[in-house]
Amino acid sequence: MNDELKVKDFLKDQTHMVIAITLDDGTPWTVPVTIKRYEAKEFEWDSHMNTVHSKAIESRPQMSMVTFQRPGDSFGQFGFYATGRGEVVSKRDDGFARYRFTVEKAWVNDETFVKREVEL
C-alpha cells in the first residue's frame, strides 16, 4: 500500500490530534484535541473560545498538527504530521466554538523512521 492510501486509511480512524500554535510572544503552545470531523484536508474540533489555543488561532492562524499510533497498536508505528491554517467555523452561545485546521503540507513517518511528504 502506498503512503497516500495508508495515511487516508489511518486518518479515518483517528479520534485525537495534537495542535501547535504560537503565542504573541513567540512561545510555542501545544494541546491535544478531540477530532469531531475529518474529511479530505480538513480536521475539526470543539474548544472553549477563552482557551490559549483558541485565542491564538484567531490572531495567528498558521499552525501544525500531529496524530500517531504507538508501536504495538493495531496499525503499527505510524505518525501523520501537517502544517496549515486554523479558523473558527462557528461559535455557540455556551462559549464554545468549532475550529477547523486545513492541511497545506503533510508528512508521514513509520517504523522506517523516514519522514515522507504525502498528498491528501
Backbone torsions as a table, in degrees:
resi	resn	phi	psi	omega
1	MET	NA	131.8	-179.6
2	ASN	-76.0	169.1	-175.4
3	ASP	-60.8	-41.1	-178.0
4	GLU	-62.8	-43.7	178.3
5	LEU	-67.9	-40.5	-179.4
6	LYS	-63.8	-43.4	-178.5
7	VAL	-68.1	-37.7	177.7
8	LYS	-64.7	-40.5	177.4
9	ASP	-65.7	-41.6	179.4
10	PHE	-63.6	-46.7	-174.0
11	LEU	-68.5	-29.5	-177.3
12	LYS	-65.4	-19.3	-179.2
13	ASP	-105.2	0.8	-177.2
14	GLN	-79.5	140.1	-179.5
15	THR	-113.9	-16.7	-177.6
16	HIS	-137.0	153.0	173.5
17	MET	-146.9	161.8	175.3
18	VAL	-109.9	125.8	178.0
19	ILE	-104.3	150.3	179.9
20	ALA	-130.0	130.8	178.6
21	ILE	-130.7	176.4	176.7
22	THR	-120.0	133.2	178.4
23	LEU	-77.9	169.0	-178.4
24	ASP	-54.2	-36.1	-177.7
25	ASP	-86.7	6.8	178.5
26	GLY	91.1	-3.4	179.1
27	THR	-68.6	131.3	175.1
28	PRO	-72.8	149.9	-179.1
29	TRP	-142.7	128.1	177.3
30	THR	-123.9	151.3	179.6
31	VAL	-156.1	139.2	174.8
32	PRO	-79.5	143.2	176.4
33	VAL	-136.9	158.4	177.5
34	THR	-90.5	125.8	178.6
35	ILE	-71.8	120.0	178.5
36	LYS	-94.4	-28.9	178.9
37	ARG	-154.6	136.3	172.8
38	TYR	-133.5	130.8	175.4
39	GLU	-156.6	126.7	178.0
40	ALA	56.4	-109.1	-178.7
41	LYS	-107.1	14.1	-174.6
42	GLU	-118.1	133.7	175.4
43	PHE	-123.2	133.2	179.2
44	GLU	-123.6	149.0	177.4
45	TRP	-149.8	164.2	176.8
46	ASP	-109.5	136.6	175.8
47	SER	-145.9	155.9	174.3
48	HIS	-69.0	140.7	-175.9
49	MET	-69.3	-16.1	-179.5
50	ASN	-92.5	1.5	179.5
51	THR	-72.0	159.7	-180.0
52	VAL	-57.3	-47.5	-176.3
53	HIS	-69.5	-35.2	179.4
54	SER	-65.4	-44.2	177.8
55	LYS	-63.2	-40.5	-178.2
56	ALA	-66.3	-39.4	-179.0
57	ILE	-61.0	-37.3	-179.2
58	GLU	-66.5	-32.2	-179.1
59	SER	-97.3	-25.7	179.9
60	ARG	-138.7	87.7	-172.6
61	PRO	-71.6	-15.3	179.6
62	GLN	-68.4	127.6	-176.7
63	MET	-153.5	179.2	175.6
64	SER	-138.6	166.2	178.8
65	MET	-149.1	160.9	176.5
66	VAL	-146.9	145.4	168.3
67	THR	-141.7	145.6	-171.9
68	PHE	-154.6	165.6	172.0
69	GLN	-120.1	144.9	177.6
70	ARG	-83.2	158.3	171.5
71	PRO	-57.4	138.6	-179.7
72	GLY	95.8	-19.0	173.7
73	ASP	-68.1	164.7	-174.8
74	SER	-58.5	-30.5	-178.7
75	PHE	-87.0	-12.8	-175.1
76	GLY	86.0	-177.1	179.5
77	GLN	-71.9	121.0	-177.0
78	PHE	-160.2	136.0	177.3
79	GLY	-133.8	143.1	175.9
80	PHE	-120.4	128.8	-176.7
81	TYR	-129.1	141.7	-178.9
82	ALA	-150.9	152.8	169.7
83	THR	-116.2	152.5	-179.2
84	GLY	176.0	-149.9	-175.2
85	ARG	-128.1	141.6	176.0
86	GLY	-105.4	155.8	177.7
87	GLU	-158.4	159.0	173.6
88	VAL	-84.7	128.4	178.4
89	VAL	-91.8	-47.1	-180.0
90	SER	-156.6	149.9	178.0
91	LYS	-112.5	145.3	179.6
92	ARG	-112.3	163.8	179.9
93	ASP	-69.6	-20.0	-177.1
94	ASP	-86.4	9.2	178.5
95	GLY	92.5	-3.5	178.3
96	PHE	-98.3	160.6	176.8
97	ALA	-142.0	157.8	172.6
98	ARG	-95.5	130.1	-179.8
99	TYR	-114.8	151.6	179.2
100	ARG	-129.5	134.3	171.0
101	PHE	-108.4	126.3	177.3
102	THR	-110.4	122.0	-176.9
103	VAL	-70.7	132.5	172.2
104	GLU	-106.6	-42.6	175.6
105	LYS	-136.8	145.8	-177.0
106	ALA	-143.5	154.0	179.7
107	TRP	-140.9	158.2	171.5
108	VAL	-125.1	159.1	174.3
109	ASN	-147.8	142.7	-179.1
110	ASP	-140.3	-156.3	-176.9
111	GLU	-63.5	-11.7	176.6
112	THR	-79.4	-15.5	-177.1
113	PHE	59.7	30.6	177.2
114	VAL	-113.7	115.3	178.4
115	LYS	-75.3	126.5	-177.0
116	ARG	-129.0	133.1	177.5
117	GLU	-73.3	141.0	179.5
118	VAL	-131.9	157.6	172.9
119	GLU	-106.1	137.9	175.5
120	LEU	-95.2	NA	NA
